Amino acid sequence: MAKKIVLTGGGTLGHVTPHLALIPHLRERGYEIHYIGTENGMEAGRMRAEPGVIYHAVKGGKLRRYHSWQNFTDPFRVIAGAFQSARLMGQIRPDVVFSKGGFVAVPVVFGAWLHRVPVLCHESDLTPGLANRLCRPFAKRFATTFPECAEKLGKKAEMTGTPLRPELFRGSREKGLDLFGFSGEKPVLLMMGGSSGAQAVNEALRAGLDRIAAHFDVAHICGKGNLMPELEGRAGYCQKEFLDAELPDALAATDLVLSRAGANALCEFQHLGRPMLLVPYPKLASRGDQILNARSLQKRGLCHVLMQEDMTPESLADALEETWADRDRLEKALRDAPPADGTERVLEMIEEIQKR
């Protein structure tokens, strides 16, 4: 009889992509794969389309730190989701649950605990998010991306890195250059800000484009709805809203990375081994996890950091030139760092917690 695994996590693409790295390996190991997510979240469309994955939708509520009328209704959705998840656990009878976090994971992990199903949680950021903190009493083990997070979570936790999709790193530089219309004579700067873009960085990059494009060909992944028609056709600059199938080729063509500091993206860029300039999301607009992520890599000598409050078109151009000038040291530090890809160790932990 095939072993069964339940995967869960949702809210952002970062809660979904590590599952995509694990699924082919789980298939090879003979698992029947179930995914529990929200009815209409980002994970729903992606996982419903994934071959060999059985998708189950449950109700979920967002765990907000700010005032909203939905704070009064969402706890009831979380409670309903917990009952739905517990019922699903009884129906599926999985051998193990792997949770990537996000608000949908809380009722699923609790439902697994009620049925004594072992749970492995993964935390990408340097500090545990609220959902994973709530899941902590009900999980057997935690895998983390950052050593600081493993230390905070205690004996249950181990730094593993993040599961990464190998196909991301099998692209063609030639195809990437062709995608952007670049000759390859200048180094290629890739700017990525996440699935929805990064408005402040987009604006500073475009405002400083005259100077920046004198040194680099600029491949700008600006996010949905953020294209500027007046920049179409500009020499040395190419803008795209989003990349999916073409992303491996874009990465293969990249010489320098400009990015926010989301944990999954950092692992991908670290594995790519290209010098990085990070502009973390500011603390006033977030819980500050991107700042901590960026500072951790900077402390280990793996990147340069420019804080958003210090960013102007001129300071951004300066920081990009300084990062490029430091590329030999950065690339060596990235080669010497512990592996960013946690796929194999996470798979081992999934097997280990079933034997306890």
Secondary structure, 3 states (H helix, E strand, C coil): CCCEEEEECCCCHHHCHHHHHHHHHHHHCCCEEEEEEECCCHHHHHHHCCCCEEEEEECCCCCCCCCCCHHHHHHHHHHHHHHHHHHHHHHHCCCEEEECCCCCHHHHHHHHHHCCCCEEEEECCCCCCHHHHHHHHHCCEEEECCHHHHHHHHHHEEECCECCCHHHHCCCHHHHHHHHCCCCCCCEEEEECCCCCCHHHHHHHHHCHHHHHHHCEEEEECCCCCCCHHHCCCCCEEEECCCCCCHHHHHHCCCEEEECCCHHHHHHHHHHCCCEEECCCCHHHCCCHHHHHHHHHHHCCCCEECCHHHCCHHHHHHHHHHHHHCHHHHHHHHHHCCCCECHHHHHHHHHHCCCC
